[in-house]
Amino acid sequence: MRAGFARPPREAAPMVRWWWFGPDVSRDELDRELTAMARAGFGGAEVSYVYPLGPVADPLLSPGFLADLRHAADRAAALGLRFDLTLGSGWSFGGPHVTPALAARRLRWDRREIGPGPLAVPVVAAWPGDELVAAYLGAGSLQEEPDTWTPLSVVDGVLRVPDGTGTRVVLLATTQHTGQNVKRAAVGAEGPVLDHYSAAATAAHLRAVGDPLLDAVPASLLGSVFCDSLEVYGADWTPGLPEEFARRCGYPLLPVLHALAADGPESARVRADYHRTLVHLYEENFVQVVQRWAAARGVPFRLQGYGTPPATVSSYRFADLPEGEGWGWTSLTQTRWASSAGHLYGRPVISSEVWTWVHSPSFRATPLDLQGEAHDHLLNGVNQLVGHGWPYSPPDAPGLGWFFYAAGALDDRNPWWDAMPGLNAQLTRLCWLLRQGDPVADVAVYVPDEDLFAALGTATGGSLDLWQEARRRIGDGVPAAVRRSGLDYDLVDDDALATVPPDRYRVVVLPATTTVPAATTTWLGHVLAAGGTVLRVGSTVAVGGAVDVAPEDLGEALLAAVEPDLALDPPSPEVGSVHRRTAGADVHLLVNTGAADRTLRVSPRAHRAWWSLWDARTGGVRRTGRVGEPVALTLEPYEAVVLVLTDEPPEPADDPPPPPWVGARLLEGGWHVSWAEGVERAVDLPHVWEDDPDRPPGAATARYRADVELTAPTPGQAVVLDLGSAEVRDDAQPVHVGMVGPSYRAAARPPVGETARVRVNGLDCGVVWAPPYRVDVSAAVRPGTNRVEIEVAGTAVAALAADEHVAARAAASEERHGRRFRMQQLELATATVRSGLLAVPVLRTSGA
């Protein structure tokens, strides 16, 4: 395991979503970008075909497009890169092959207040595809909900309302197409979104899109086929639903359909049965259909299983590779939704879409941002990262070139790109290590599906997204209490409990739960009989032996029930951990998620004899020792280290411990700066580019030089160039206010904006992009005059802000192809940015 950590296989490396705009690509540029991915340490690409940014000669699925796709797959294989295909363009699956009979549908509810007297209302479709499926009459008004509803009949196309007395309300249920078309569609992919509850619709899509893709690119060249997050807005109906409902629930739907929109004594039961039926139809007619098709084609099916249609945690059991998205290691994220399913159903690789909105808008993201957010996903149980993403851009595109309307633009146009191989090497080590052995979690957090099913539905002000409604109901306080107690958890639901042994988790938390199936009540009893603890947090479920806990006391109750894997002294709410166990070792990933150093003492719970501390940055081992006394540890901001506990003595450490620094020399004078192809001039440090009127427009790299007189270091003496410490930003907040999506941003302001490559006397000593901002120059310094050069690379935001082609390109695309996207808020490109050499370097020497 130590050798694998030092030199992990490429299969564990981060991938990128590769956006093909149009699709309009050239093979030379495809080759160049794939080569750049490989050199940067990425493990592969997931091709996503999205909206056009120029004229398109080869639309989606045309012979030319498919030939280009096969060329890219062959080139990726030659480079040792994984190659994945998305099974549709944009969001969600659909296109011109989706007929009205196969398109997504929804229920629309209409209330009409009427007086006494009979009515005969001709039933006329207001829009093609509209169909009145049920009508009801109740005594009351729009301000006073009727107590009961009587079904009305339609005879010869006429809705008959009988004579009556007083004010009454007619409730109409009409099924109609959602009207949603494929978002961000490539040319050739325009059309309605398919009905995910219909096996016929899914099969038609696979014939029209999936088969041509895999006929062009065989399974031998593919890592997986992929379905992005479920975003079929408002889809809660499918033809044949009344029959399916009756078959599964044991009573007819249409006489009680009004319960979806009107409160009554049976509403909770009907709503729960209705939405549970939708979940089962989604599982059977979409997920399982795609999985069987993929298996027959010899390729795994990777799925982001959350959104609409409603999908439970256990719905993932029908996919080969579960994937999540969303950062927030103390929150109930979509990432945790996916990783819990992977743990429950034995999926060894769990991926996550990362960097979706990292430091918006595009080109603002820094390597430190990428590292911080990636670590957050690892803390959520992920061990495969899929970066979002790499925009294909023609070599002759003016300005910065093509990039996605949202998310990071994570390619070699970033001036700081020299840092990417090192960052990817770290993340590859950690992802590989987190695939070893089995995940360890002491806590199960129950997802109250029955309660959620009863609360779903747009007719009553909710949504159809089970993950979203679970987060609202459970809240982030429960996962935060678990994680900040030093514990880890899986989300569990009723379907999962059929396969989960009752002694797997030491604590089960029931948050805001009022209804559980009998089988779940029995399982909870077995948990207690096995010596476990059941904690009810705002729950009214009757479980003998369960303990009621106030939300604010949950952390204390958890610690009373189970000892953390690692005890931290002092406790730190910003230090998270993940635990894996193999036959011979316990592996703990520890991450400082905050912007300040954390010094602490770590005491492991596992009964092992030895410990060793592994360094994600170098792949080496820093220190080893016997288990007994706590392990002293200092974590830099956003740093990840690995504590490995073994029964057998580990091999000696191969990274010497940091020496005590006894000498410090402030290098505050004699500095010069030159921009690319510019004239060198004297400069005082700190030097902030945004405050320098002589900075060339759009410049994103600068070289700093100083000549330093030194005496000869004594034998064994270490010399480092310390560029300074990160500080907590005065505008520190991880989410940009006003941005389109939740945008991760590291809360530390580095002493160099954003990366620095150090050369001494012409010898390259390395590049830094994250704390500690120190470079070992021991091998390069000499007695006398030493030339110190620091090449600083910032972001491309200055060029972005000045790029007049972005708006023009978007406008031309809209004129040619219609509006398929809106650029994110580019006017914020340079907000709060500080680039340059932002502190005075210090030359530090160790004792001899």
N, C-alpha and C positions, 0 to 999 in steps of 0.2 A: 504493500500500500504506500509505503514511503517513496519507493521508486516511481510508482504511478503518479503520485502527487507532484514529484519533481518534474516529470516529463509526461504529462497526461496525453491521451490520444486526442486527435482533432475532433472526434465525434462528440466530445463534451464541450467544444468551443461554442461561444455565442454565434447564432445565425443572424441574418438580416432579412427583413421583408424587402424585396427588390421590386420597386414600383416601375412598371412599364407603362408609360403614358401613351395612350392612343389606341392600340399598341403601334408604336413607331420607333423601331430600333435599327441599328446597323450592326453587322456581325463584328466588325473591328472594335467597335466600342463595347459590345458585350464581352469580347475577349479581354479588353483592357480592364473593365470594371471587375470581372471575375478574378483576374490576376491581382488587382489591387485588394480585393477582399481577402484572398489567400495570404498575401504579404502582410496584411494587417492582423492576421491571426484569427479571422472569422472561420467558422466551420462549415458554412454553407449559406444558401439563399433560398428563400420562399418567394416564388414569383407571384406577383399580384398585378393584374391587368386593370388599369384604371383610366380615368377620363383623358381625353386628348389635350395636348398643348400645341399641336401643329397639325398640318394636313396628314391624313392617314391613307397610305396606299394599300396596306394589308390589314383589313379589319380582323377582329377576333375570330379565330377558328378558320380563317382563310388559309389556303395552301402556303402562302408566303409566311404568314405568322407561325404556322405549325412547323415549318422548316426552320425558322429562326429559333423557335423554342427547342427543337431537337439539337440544333447547333450549340445552344447555350448549355443544354444538359450534357452533351458530349464534352464540352470544354470544362465544365465543372468537374466531371468525373476524372478528366486528365489531371486536374489540379488537386484532386483528393477532397473536393468539396461536396457536401450533401446538397441535393437539389430537390426542393419540394414544390408542388403545384397547388394553387388555390383552385377549387372546383367551380369557380364562377367569377364574374367580374363585379367589383364593388360590393355593396351590401344591400339587401341580402340576395341569395341566389334567385335567379329569374332570367328573363330575357325574351326575345321575340318568339321563342318556342312555347311560351306559357300562354295557352289559350284561356278565354274567360272561364272555362270549366275547371281549369287547373290553377287559377290565380287565388291569392290570399283573400279571405273574406272576414267580415266582422258583423256584429249585431249593432243596429242603431235603434235606440228607444225613443219613442215619441209619445208625449202625454197631451191629451186634448180634453179640456173641460167642456161639458155639454149640459144642456138643461133637460127637462122631461120631454117625452115624446119619442117616437121611433125615428130611426135614420136608416137610409139605404145609401151607402157610400161606395161608388165604383172604385175598385182597386186598380190603380194605374201606377206603373213604375215611374218614379220621378227621374230615374237614371238607368241606362242599360245595365241589366244584371241585378237590379233591385228586386227583392221578392219578400212579400209579407208572409211571415211564417207563423205568426200568432197574434191574436188580439184579445183583450180582456176588458171587462167592464166592472167598475167598482163605484159604490155610493160614497160621495164625498166631493172634495174640490182639490185644486192644485195646492192649496195651502193646508189641507187636511187629508193626509194619506188614508185611502180606503182601508178598512180592516180586512176585507175579503175581495177576491177577484173572480169573476165568472168568465170562462172562455166564450168568445164570440165566434160565429161561424161565417165563412165566406161561401156564398152560393152563386154559381154562375158569374164569378168575378165581382160580386157585390158583397161588401161587408154589411151584415144586418145587425142593427142595434135595436133591441126591443123597446117597447114603450116603458116608461117608468115615471117616478116622481122625484122631484127635487134635483139638486145638482149632482152630476155624475162625472166620472173620469174614464176616458177610453185610453188604454195603454196598448201601444202598437209596437211589435217587434219585427223589424225588417232586417233581413240579411242582405248585405251589399258587398261589393268588392272594396277592399281597403283603399284602392286607388294608388297604392304605393308602387312606384316603379323603382328599378334598380338604381341605387344611389352611386354616384361617381362612376357611372358605367363607361366602359371602353366602347369605341365605335364597333358596332355589331352586337353589342350586349344589351341594347336598349329594350325595355319591355317590362311587363308586370313582374312583381315578386311572386314566387310560387307559394302554393298552399302546403305548409309543412306538416299538416295533419293528413295529407293525402298521399298514399303510396304511389298512386298513378302519377301525381305531379312530380314526386321525387324521381321516379323511374324515367319520366319524360325528360327531366333535366339531365339526368346521367346519360341518357342516350344522346341528347343534343350537345352536351358540353363535356361531360366526363369521358365518354368513349373516344371522341376525337382527340382529346388531350393525351390520353394514355395509349391511343394508337400511334400517336406521334412520338411520345416519350415512354418507353416501356418501363415496367416496374424495376428492372435491373439497374436503371439509372435514377430511381427515385428513392427519397427518404420517407416521404409520406404524401398523402393528399389531405387538403386542409379545408375546413369550414370556419370562417370567422364568426364573431359574436352574433347572436340571434337578434335581429333588429327589424322584425316584421311588425310594425306599429299597429296596435289595436286588433290584431288577428285573433278572434275568439270564436270562429265558426268554420264549419266545413260541411259540404253536402254529405248527407248520411249521418250527421251527428245525432239526431234523435234516435235512430236505430242503434247506434253504438252505445249511447247513454243507457237505453233501456236494457240492452244486453248485459252491460257491465254493472249497472246499479239496481236492476230488478224492478224498476217502475218507469212509466212513460215520462218523457221530458216535457212535451208541449203543454200538458195541463198545468205544469208548475213552473214553466219558464219565467213567468212574471217575477218569481222570487229572486231572480238575478238583479232586478232593478227596483223592486219594492220590498221594503222590510215587512216581515211577518214571522209567525212562529216557526215556519219551515225554512226560512231563508238561509240560515247558516248551513243546514244539511244539504239543501239543493245546490247552493253555491259551492260547497266543498266537493260534492259528487261531480258537479259540472266541471270544475277546474281540474280535478283529479283525472277525469276522462280526457281532457285536453292534454295533460301531461302524458298519459299512456298512448294517445294517438300520435303525439310528437315522437315519442320513443320508438313506437312500432313502425310508423309510416315514414319517418325521416331518418333518425339515427341508425336504426337497425337496417334499414334498406341501404343506406350509404355504406355501412360497415360491411354488409354481405357483398355488395358490389365491389368494394375495395379489396376484400379478401379474395374474391374470385379473380381480380386483376393482379393479385400478389403484392399489394402495397398496404401499409398501415393507414388508418384513418385518424387524423388529428382534429380535435374539436374544441372550440370555445363554446361551452354549453351553458349559456346564461342569457337572459333577456326574454324576448317574446318570439316564439311560443314559450310558455312557462316550462322551465326545466328544473328538476330537483338536483341535489347533490348526486343522488344515485342514478340519475339519468346518464351520467358519464360512464356507467358500467358497460354501455353498449358501444363505446368508442375505444380505440386502441391506445391513443395518446391524449390524455386530458391536458387542456391548456387554459390558463387564466390570463388576467391582466389587472393592473391596478396596484399601486404601491400603498403602503401603510401597514407596517408589521404589527401594529396594535389594533388594527381595525378589522372589520369583517369585510374583506375584499373579495372580488371575483377570483383573485389569485388563490385565496384560502378555500373558496368553493371548489376549485379544481384540484388543489393539492390534497384536500381532505378525501375527495373521491379516489385520487390515486393511491393514497395510503389504505383506504378501506378495501379497495378492490385489487390491490397488489400490482399497480402499474409502476414499474421501476423508474421510468423517465416521465417527469412532469414538467411541462414547459410553461412559459409565461411570455406574453407580449410585453416587452419593456420599452421604456423611453417614449411612450405614446405621445405625451405632451411635454417632454422634458424641456424645462427652461424656455418655454415658448416666448416669442415665435421662432421660426426656423433659424438655424445657424447661431443661436445664442448658447446652446448647450456646450458645456465644457467637460473635459475628462473627469473632473471631480463630481460633476452632476451625474454623469453616467455611472461612475463607481458607486456613489451613494445610493442611487435608485436601484441598481442591480443588487446590492447587498440587501436592500429591503425586500426584494422578491425572494432571495435565498432564505431569509428569515421566515418567509411564508411557506416554506416547504418545497420550493422549486429547485430543479437541478438541470434545467435547460432554458437558456435565454434566447428569445427571438427579438432582435432589435427592430424597432419601428422608426425609421427604416432607412433604406438606401435608395435614393431617387435616381433612376436612369437619366442621364443628360447627354444630349448630342455634343460632340466635341466642338462644333461650330456655333452652339447656342450663345447668344450675346449675354453680356453681364455675368451674373453668377451662374446662369444656366437654369435648367429645369429643377424644380423641387416641389414636394407635396404641399398641399394647401395647409396642412397641419403637421405637427410632430417635428421631431428633430430631423435634420438633414445630415445623416451620419455617413459621410463618404469622404474621399480624399480631397475634396475642395476645402475642408476645414484647415485653417493654417496650423492648428495644433496636432495634425494627424500623426506626427512622429510618436506621440504618446500612445496611440491605439494598440500597437503590438504588445506593449507592456501591460496595458490594462486588460486586453483580451487574455494574455497569458495568466494573469491572476484569476480572472473569472473562470477560465477553463479549469484551472486547478481545483477551485472550489466546487464547481459543478460536478467534476469527476468524483471528487471525494464524497459529495453528498448523494452519490449513487451507490456507494458501498454499504453493504449491510442493510439494515431495516430502520425505518424511522421510529423514534421513541417519543411518545406523548403520554402524559399521565391523565389528561383531562379530555373528556368528550363534552362538547357543547351541542345540546339537542336542538335541531331545527324543527319547530312545531308545524310540520307541513299541514296537518289537518286544520289548525287555526288559520294558517296562511291561505289554504284553499278557500276557506269560508270568507276571507277578506279580500281576495283578489277581485279584479274586475273594474273596468273604467266606468261602468254604470253607477257604481257607488263611490266614485272618487279615488279609487286605487289604481294599480297598474296590473299588468299581467306578468311582471318580472318577479319570479320567486326570490331570486337573490336580493333584489332591491327591497322587496317587502320584508324579507327576513332581516335585512340590516336595519330597517326601520323598527321592526318589532323587537328584535333582540338588543339593538343599539350597539355602539362601539364600546360602551363601558364594560361589558362582559369580557370580550376578548382582551381589552386593555388590562383588566384586573388579572386575567390569567397570565398574560405575557409579562407584565411588570412584577409579577410574583416570582419570576424566574421559571415558569412552567410553560409547557406547550400544549396544544390542543388540536383535535380534529372536530370538524362539524360532522354530526351523524344524524341520519333521518330514519324513518320507520323501515324503509326498504333495506337499508344497510344493516339494521339490527338483526335481520334474519340470518346474517352471516358473521356477525361480530360476537366473539365469545364474551360473556358477561364479566370476565376477569381481565379483559384487555386494558381497561382504563380504571384507574384508582378512584377517579372522581367523575361523576356525571352531573352536569349543570343543566337544569330545566329553566330556561328563561322565558318569562311571559307566556307560559303554556297553560291552556285551559282544557284541551281535548287531546287524548292520545288513544290509539287503538288498543284493544285488549292485549294483543301480543306484545306491545311495547310496555304496558304495565307489568306484564309477567317478566319481561326481560329486566326491567328496573328492579324487581324483587330479587332476581337472581344476582344482580350486581351487589345488592346489600348482603345477600346470603354468602357471597364470595368475599366479604370483608371490605367492599367498596363503600363509597359515600355518595349519596344523592343530595344535591343542593338545589332547593327551589328558590329562584330569584323572581319574585312577582308571579309565581305560578300557583295555580289552584288545583293541580292534579293530585289526586289522593294516592299517595304511595307511602305505605306504612314504613316508618324508619327514616323517611326523608327529613332533611333539616331546612327550615325556612331561614333565608339570609336576606338582609337588606342589601340593595345594590352597592352601597358605600362600604359594606362589610365583607364583600365577596373575597377580596384579596386575603384578608385575615382568615376567613373560613377555609380557603384553599390551602393556606400554609399550615393550618391546624390538621388538615386531612392528609397532606402529602408533603414530603420534603423535596425541595427543588433539586434538579440534577446538579446544578452548580449554585453554591451559595456565594453571593458577592458581598464583599465588605469594603467600603460601604455600598449599600444597595444603590443601583443607578437605573432610573427609568429609561435611560437612553442606550443601555447596553442590552442587546438581545442575543439569544443563543438558539442553536438548532442541534439536536442530538441524534446521532446514528449509532447503531450497535452492530458489530460484526462478531464472529465467533471468538476472536482474540482481542478485540479492542472496543472501547467506547470513544467515539469521535464527537467532539463538541466544537462547532463553529461559534465564535464570539465576535460580535460586531458592535462597534461604537457608531450609533446612528446620529450622533450629535456633532456640533461644531466646536466643541472644546475637548481638551485632553481629559481622559478619565484614568486615574490611578486607583487600583483596587487589589484586593486579595481574593483569590478564587479557591473555594474548597469544593472538590467534587464529591458527589454522593456515591458513585459507583465503587464497588469493592474491588479495586485493581491495585497493583503494587507500585506501578511506575507511571510517570507522566512525561510527556515531551511537548514542546511548544513549536508548532510549525508555522512558517512564514509564507503567507500567500504571495507576497511580492517577489520572493526569490525562489520559492520552492524548497528552501532548506529548513533545517531544524535549528532554532535559536538556542534552546536550553533543554535539559532533561533533569529528572530528579525522582526521588522516591515520594510516593503519596504519603502524606502525614501532615506536615506543615502546609498552610495555604500557599498557593502559587502567587507571587507578587507579579503584577502586570500593569503596564501603562499602555493604554490604547490611544493612538492619535485620532483626530477627527476622521470619521468615516473609514477607520481601519478595520480589517478583518484578520483574525488569527485563528489558529486551530489548536485546541488542546486535546491530545490523544492520550488515553489511559490504556495501559497494557498490563498483562500478567508477567510477561517476560521483560527483562531489562532491554531498553531500546539501544540502538547504536548511538555512539557519541554524537553530540551536536556538530553540525558542519558550518553553522554561522556563528562566529565569535560574538560574545555579548558586546554591546556598545561600550566603548571605553569611557572612563571619566574624562571630561574635557577640562583641561587645566589652563589652557591659554585661549584668549579670544582677541582678535584684532579687527576692529571696525574698518571696513574698506569704504570710507566715505568721500574720498577725494580722487581726482584724476580720471573720472569716468568720461567716456565719449560715446555717442550714439550715432548710428547710421541706419537709415531705412533702406529697404531694398533698392539697389541701384541709386542710392542717394549719397550725399557728401557727409563725411563724418564731422561731428561738431561736439564741443564740450557740453556736458549736461550735469546737473546736480540731481542727486537721488534724495528722496523718492522721485520717480519720473512717471507722471500720469499722462498717457497719450491723449486722452480726451481734453486735457488742459493745455496741450502743446499746439500753438498756432502753426508751427512749422511741419506738423505731421502731414505727409501727403494724403490726399483724399483716399479713403478706403484702405490705407496701409494697415497690415495686420501682422507684420513681423518686423523686428528691429534687432540690431546687434549692438550690444554694449561691450566696451573694452576699457580695461585699466591695466597699467603696468605696476606690479607690486614687488617690492624688495623683500626677500626672505632669507633667513639663515637656513642652513641645512638641517632638515629634520634628523633627529637621532634615530638609530636603528629601532624598529618596532613602533615608532611614533606614527599615529594616524593623523591625517589632516583632512578636514572637510570644509567645504564652502557651504555655509548656512545662509540661505536666502531669506530667512525670517519665519515667523509663525503665522498660522491662520488666525484670523479674528472673527468673532461673531458679527455678522453684518448688522449694520444699524437699520437696514430694511429687511431683516431676516424674517421670512415667512416662506414656507414651502410651496404655497399656491399663489400664483399671480392673480391679483384682483383684476377683474375685467377680461381675463383670458377666456377663450372658448371652452377649454377643458381644464381638468385638474393638472397643474403643471408642477412637476417636481423641480426643486432648485436647492442645491446645497446651501445651508445657512452660514457657511464659513466664507469669509473674504480672504483669498489667498494673498501671500506677499508678492506673488508674481502673477500677472494676468495674461495668459492662463498657464502656459508651460514654459520651461526653460531648459535649453540644452547648454551644458557647460563644457568649455574647452579650456585647457590650461597648457600653454606652450604648444599649441596645435594638436594636443592629444584629446580625443573625445572621451569625456569622463561620464557621460550619461545624461538622461533627460528626466526631469521631475515634473509632476502634475498634481500631486496630492501630498498631504503631510506624511512624514516630515520633509520639508523642503531643503534637504541636505544632500550634497553630492560629495562622494569620497574622491579626493584629488591627490591622495597620498602618492600614487605612482607617477604623477605628472609634475609635481613641484620640484624645484631644484634651488640650490643656493644662488643668490643674486636676483636679477630681474626676472620676474615671471609675468607672462602675458595671460591675463584672465579675460576670457570672452564668454558672454552669456547671450545666447540667441533666444529672445523671447517671442513667443507666438501667442497671439490673442485669438479672438473669434472673427468670423467674417461679417459681423453685424454692421460695421461701417460701410462695407461694400454693399450689403443688403439695403441699408437705408438709402444709399445713393443710386441704387439700381432702378433706372427708369423703365427697364424692360419688363419687370414683373407685372405691373399693372397693364401694360400694353399687351403682353402675352395672354393674360387672363381675358382681357376684353376681346382680343382676336379669336380666342377659343370659343367664347360665348357667342360671338357673332356667327361663327362657322358651325358650331355644334349645339348651340343652346347652353343655358346655364347649367353646369354640372358640378360646380364647386364655388366656394367663396374663399379667397385668401384670408388667412387669419390676420390678426391685428398687427400689421407690419409697422405701423406708426410707433409701436413700442419697442422697436428693434434695439435701439441704443439706450433705453431707459435703464438707469442704475449701473451701467457698464463702466468698469474701471480697468483699463489695460495698462501694461507696461511693467517696469521694475519698480515695485511699490514699497520696497524697504531697502535699507542699506545692508548689503551682504556682510557677513562676519566670517572670518577665517578662524576656525577652531582647531586646536591641536590637543592631542591626548598626552597623558603622562607617558614617559618612555617605558 
